[in-house]
Amino acid sequence: MDMQQKEQTPLTIPQVAFDWYDEYAHGDIDRRTFLARLGTLGIAGLTLGAMTTALTPNYALAEQVSFNDPEIKGRYVEFESPEGHGKGRGYLVVPAGVDEMNDAPTVLVAHENRGLNPYIEDVARRLAKAGYIAFAPDALYPLGGYPGNDDEGRAMQRTLERSKIVADFIAAAQFIKKHEFSSGKLGMVGFCFGGYLVNQLAIDLGSDLNAGVPFYGTPAEDGFEKITAPLQFHFAELDKRVNGTWVDYQPILDKLGKTYTAHTYAGVNHGFHNDSTARYSEAEAELAWERTLAFFAEHLRG
């Protein structure tokens, strides 16, 4: 595992506020407790409202690729999920001009613990711009889909049975791998809860998955011997919760002789790739994405 050094700059928001937001975002504390803790900081020139606004997503900032970019074609499609919720729905983005004579690898994109928000849709578009057929399912589809804000999305996702969400994503992987313009190669990238899904599907899909990239995701519980896909892990140095699980996960992968690379980025928080909040760290996010695309090019195009 290598460590990317980051030039340290003064933080407008104290690190403890990021830590509390992580607890809130993952259901360890409720919104009232989160806001009450922020209110105790009392930092001159930094109001509670300003901190809350900076820590919560502003999805207008997350559009790197326009939905009407002429080089891609995006639409929402449904797929069958008999072992999950019966039917799923996701955002399918295809490079313009791809056809059965010019097939493309496929990549499944797994969202965080709040449904298919605009940031994850933009990640799918970025992949399509890079020449991949990208598909981003919405785990919240059985409940009507992503509600338009993350607080409601988190609450909705908590009501769903995790095993059925996993089954829906397995069905989505099988659906996209069989796309009429697919080369037959399948990759997967996921963030936070989606990172967990990459780790889980690396087990469940076995040889059907050709490459997996979990961003700050926790491992599955068992079945690691079934992993055949090479994996590329991305961790944030300040993300104590997820990094604590890697301490146990890495030795298992080593013992089983699994193929993986792992990168930890210095001085950044969980969610550093998400460009809609103050946790975003541009240099590290861009480096991690460059590595992701290079990894997919090696294992999905070779």
RASUL-V711842 format. One record per run of one state. SS is the DSSP state (H for helix, E for strand, - for the rest). FROM is the first residue (numbers start at 1). TO is the last residue. Records with the same first field share a line. If there is no record, write none. Layout:
# RASUL-V711842
SS->FROM-TO / FROM-TO
This chain:
# RASUL-V711842
-->1-1 / 5-14 / 26-30 / 40-47 / 56-58 / 62-71 / 82-85 / 96-103 / 111-117 / 130-132 / 138-138 / 144-149 / 159-161 / 178-181 / 192-192 / 205-205 / 209-210 / 216-223 / 227-229 / 237-239 / 257-259 / 266-281 / 301-302
E->2-4 / 72-81 / 86-95 / 104-110 / 133-137 / 182-191 / 211-215 / 230-236 / 260-265
H->15-25 / 31-39 / 48-55 / 59-61 / 118-129 / 139-143 / 150-158 / 162-177 / 193-204 / 206-208 / 224-226 / 240-256 / 282-300
